[in-house]
Amino acid sequence: MGIRELIGELLESEGYTVELASDGQRALERLRASSRRMVVLLDVMMPVLNGIQMLEIVASDEALASRHGFVVMTASAMGASDALLRLARQFNAPVLTKPFAIETLLSSIDDVAGRLRA
């Protein structure tokens, strides 16, 4: 079982409805297909579309950008690009550096979900 599946199980145990996507393109397709507001956990390093590319596409689509919130996960804060930092500010998205505490992840998700409900 990979990290994506483990985080999915953790979130389900916390009462969240979870959808998993194996790559950035599939995640983007799910965002476009859903009318529900979603908190998206987005890894910078994903196949097909990486997290930065995905956020850039979402930023160019007002309907998607206003409907969803994001929590970005990255392997290195030192390696955070200017593009990632700009997009994180634009989306008011927390950026979590791996490894991160589960409590930090849950708190970040709660914060983003709260903004979506407001």
MARKOLVO-552251 format. One record per residue (C-alpha): residue number from 1; residue in three letters; x, y, z. Coordinates in steps of 0.02 Angstrom, whole numbers, padded with zeros to 5 digits, m for minus. Layout:
BEGIN
pt n=NUM res=Ala x=X y=Y z=Z
...
***
This chain:
BEGIN
pt n=1 res=Met x=00000 y=00000 z=00000
pt n=2 res=Gly x=00067 y=00171 z=m00048
pt n=3 res=Ile x=00063 y=00339 z=00041
pt n=4 res=Arg x=m00088 y=00395 z=m00062
pt n=5 res=Glu x=m00189 y=00246 z=m00003
pt n=6 res=Leu x=m00132 y=00264 z=00178
pt n=7 res=Ile x=m00182 y=00448 z=00183
pt n=8 res=Gly x=m00347 y=00400 z=00100
pt n=9 res=Glu x=m00383 y=00271 z=00236
pt n=10 res=Leu x=m00335 y=00395 z=00372
pt n=11 res=Leu x=m00453 y=00526 z=00302
pt n=12 res=Glu x=m00595 y=00401 z=00284
pt n=13 res=Ser x=m00570 y=00352 z=00467
pt n=14 res=Glu x=m00588 y=00537 z=00509
pt n=15 res=Gly x=m00755 y=00543 z=00418
pt n=16 res=Tyr x=m00701 y=00618 z=00252
pt n=17 res=Thr x=m00763 y=00556 z=00084
pt n=18 res=Val x=m00607 y=00515 z=m00015
pt n=19 res=Glu x=m00574 y=00498 z=m00201
pt n=20 res=Leu x=m00400 y=00444 z=m00256
pt n=21 res=Ala x=m00317 y=00488 z=m00421
pt n=22 res=Ser x=m00159 y=00402 z=m00482
pt n=23 res=Asp x=m00093 y=00556 z=m00572
pt n=24 res=Gly x=m00122 y=00742 z=m00597
pt n=25 res=Gln x=m00220 y=00721 z=m00759
pt n=26 res=Arg x=m00344 y=00602 z=m00679
pt n=27 res=Ala x=m00362 y=00719 z=m00530
pt n=28 res=Leu x=m00397 y=00865 z=m00646
pt n=29 res=Glu x=m00528 y=00763 z=m00739
pt n=30 res=Arg x=m00615 y=00724 z=m00573
pt n=31 res=Leu x=m00615 y=00907 z=m00523
pt n=32 res=Arg x=m00692 y=00956 z=m00690
pt n=33 res=Ala x=m00824 y=00818 z=m00679
pt n=34 res=Ser x=m00880 y=00859 z=m00502
pt n=35 res=Ser x=m01001 y=00995 z=m00452
pt n=36 res=Arg x=m00954 y=00968 z=m00269
pt n=37 res=Arg x=m00828 y=01077 z=m00181
pt n=38 res=Met x=m00674 y=00976 z=m00138
pt n=39 res=Val x=m00517 y=00993 z=m00035
pt n=40 res=Val x=m00380 y=00923 z=m00146
pt n=41 res=Leu x=m00220 y=00851 z=m00074
pt n=42 res=Leu x=m00094 y=00885 z=m00209
pt n=43 res=Asp x=00082 y=00816 z=m00216
pt n=44 res=Val x=00207 y=00921 z=m00312
pt n=45 res=Met x=00283 y=00762 z=m00385
pt n=46 res=Met x=00146 y=00670 z=m00481
pt n=47 res=Pro x=00151 y=00580 z=m00647
pt n=48 res=Val x=00074 y=00650 z=m00807
pt n=49 res=Leu x=00036 y=00823 z=m00733
pt n=50 res=Asn x=00137 y=00875 z=m00581
pt n=51 res=Gly x=00060 y=00978 z=m00442
pt n=52 res=Ile x=00123 y=01144 z=m00509
pt n=53 res=Gln x=00057 y=01109 z=m00685
pt n=54 res=Met x=m00111 y=01057 z=m00613
pt n=55 res=Leu x=m00127 y=01215 z=m00508
pt n=56 res=Glu x=m00081 y=01322 z=m00659
pt n=57 res=Ile x=m00222 y=01241 z=m00759
pt n=58 res=Val x=m00345 y=01262 z=m00617
pt n=59 res=Ala x=m00292 y=01444 z=m00594
pt n=60 res=Ser x=m00336 y=01477 z=m00777
pt n=61 res=Asp x=m00514 y=01409 z=m00752
pt n=62 res=Glu x=m00614 y=01522 z=m00637
pt n=63 res=Ala x=m00751 y=01392 z=m00608
pt n=64 res=Leu x=m00625 y=01264 z=m00546
pt n=65 res=Ala x=m00521 y=01390 z=m00450
pt n=66 res=Ser x=m00671 y=01456 z=m00353
pt n=67 res=Arg x=m00748 y=01285 z=m00317
pt n=68 res=His x=m00600 y=01189 z=m00244
pt n=69 res=Gly x=m00469 y=01213 z=m00109
pt n=70 res=Phe x=m00295 y=01139 z=m00105
pt n=71 res=Val x=m00165 y=01073 z=00017
pt n=72 res=Val x=00004 y=01050 z=m00067
pt n=73 res=Met x=00130 y=00919 z=m00012
pt n=74 res=Thr x=00312 y=00928 z=m00062
pt n=75 res=Ala x=00470 y=00832 z=m00023
pt n=76 res=Ser x=00574 y=00987 z=00007
pt n=77 res=Ala x=00532 y=01164 z=00060
pt n=78 res=Met x=00705 y=01213 z=m00001
pt n=79 res=Gly x=00657 y=01154 z=m00175
pt n=80 res=Ala x=00494 y=01250 z=m00181
pt n=81 res=Ser x=00494 y=01347 z=m00343
pt n=82 res=Asp x=00436 y=01525 z=m00365
pt n=83 res=Ala x=00290 y=01457 z=m00466
pt n=84 res=Leu x=00236 y=01343 z=m00323
pt n=85 res=Leu x=00249 y=01482 z=m00195
pt n=86 res=Arg x=00151 y=01602 z=m00307
pt n=87 res=Leu x=00014 y=01473 z=m00337
pt n=88 res=Ala x=00006 y=01426 z=m00153
pt n=89 res=Arg x=m00022 y=01609 z=m00110
pt n=90 res=Gln x=m00151 y=01629 z=m00249
pt n=91 res=Phe x=m00251 y=01481 z=m00184
pt n=92 res=Asn x=m00212 y=01515 z=m00001
pt n=93 res=Ala x=m00152 y=01335 z=00001
pt n=94 res=Pro x=m00048 y=01268 z=00144
pt n=95 res=Val x=00115 y=01190 z=00086
pt n=96 res=Leu x=00166 y=01040 z=00192
pt n=97 res=Thr x=00344 y=00977 z=00185
pt n=98 res=Lys x=00365 y=00789 z=00199
pt n=99 res=Pro x=00375 y=00712 z=00322
pt n=100 res=Phe x=00233 y=00804 z=00407
pt n=101 res=Ala x=00134 y=00766 z=00564
pt n=102 res=Ile x=m00038 y=00689 z=00537
pt n=103 res=Glu x=m00108 y=00826 z=00650
pt n=104 res=Thr x=m00036 y=00958 z=00534
pt n=105 res=Leu x=m00117 y=00874 z=00383
pt n=106 res=Leu x=m00286 y=00861 z=00469
pt n=107 res=Ser x=m00278 y=01041 z=00530
pt n=108 res=Ser x=m00234 y=01103 z=00355
pt n=109 res=Ile x=m00379 y=01005 z=00279
pt n=110 res=Asp x=m00499 y=01074 z=00410
pt n=111 res=Asp x=m00440 y=01252 z=00375
pt n=112 res=Val x=m00462 y=01236 z=00187
pt n=113 res=Ala x=m00631 y=01148 z=00207
pt n=114 res=Gly x=m00689 y=01288 z=00322
pt n=115 res=Arg x=m00647 y=01418 z=00190
pt n=116 res=Leu x=m00744 y=01320 z=00060
pt n=117 res=Arg x=m00898 y=01316 z=00172
pt n=118 res=Ala x=m00890 y=01504 z=00208
***
